[in-house]
Amino acid sequence: MSVINEIDVRALQDSADTLRAKPGLARATFTVGGSWQGGYRITTQTGALAQDGSRDETRVAKFEMSSDEPRAALGTDTAPTPAEYILHALAGCYTVTTTTHAALLGIELKAIRLDLEADIDMRGFLGIDPSVRPGLQQIRVRVDLDAPGTTREQLEELIALVQKRSAIRDTLANPVDVVTTLA
């Protein structure tokens, strides 16, 4: 059995074969629920994961996340900001996508280093200038891969796959239907 980057390549290929045969298993729904903690603070917990209509309740409240704003933005600086969670989500997805596709390409990684930055113009968020969008203006990701015996061209091919296949990058780079309802 071949293990590359701590990924069981045979199991990965078997999973892909299963999803080809049963596409319903490929569709999943992630959930979180949260409660306001005052000021800019919220605490959320993971909820059930649904896959092909079946709910996995073992993830309910298994993990907890909190967010806040720095003091400079009138928060209490007790947790990462929502923007930092976006960067973390992208870094996490890039890591999953990089290790997965490196393993499938036979590239052994010794290390991955990601440095991410995001720019925002608060005039959009505060409604000061309606021509400024309230969201992040640009996200920059610097990827440093240590893959002995791998050419620059192979690493560039891998990063191109990461940009093409990362679910979180795709979510950030393309419009997503976000439906908000008042309970």
Sequence and secondary structure as in RCSB ss.txt:
>XXXX:A:sequence
MSVINEIDVRALQDSADTLRAKPGLARATFTVGGSWQGGYRITTQTGALAQDGSRDETRVAKFEMSSDEPRAALG
TDTAPTPAEYILHALAGCYTVTTTTHAALLGIELKAIRLDLEADIDMRGFLGIDPSVRPGLQQIRVRVDLDAPGT
TREQLEELIALVQKRSAIRDTLANPVDVVTTLA
>XXXX:A:secstr
  EETTEEHHHHHHHHHHHHH GGGG EE  EEEEEEETTEEEEEE  EEETTEEEGGGTTTSEEEE   GGGTS
   S  HHHHHHHHHHHHHHHHHHHHHHHHT   SEEEEEEEEEE HHHHTTS TTS SSEEEEEEEEEEE TT 
 HHHHHHHHHHHHHH HHHHHHHS         
